Amino acid sequence: MAPRKRKAGAANSGVNRRVPADEKIAHLLGMLMIKDIKKKTDQVALLRVAGFEVSEVAEMLGMTENHVKVADHLGRKNKKKSG
């Protein structure tokens, strides 16, 4: 029986990826920005305004990219209503 082939990119995705120092610092600062904010939609909106990409926010908060996009939209929409 022949060994199974890995999908392209499977070796590079996951825990063993080396993260550049500036990326680590940016993520830590982002987490500090939102540490006292309870609502996910507000956390997402703040991180997006700070310049984080959808994929970065999703990874930081343990969400899917689609969920981040929806939360960002709702967070910005609610901010306009209250502001």
Order of alpha helices (4+ residues) and beta strands (2+ residues): alpha-alpha-alpha-alpha
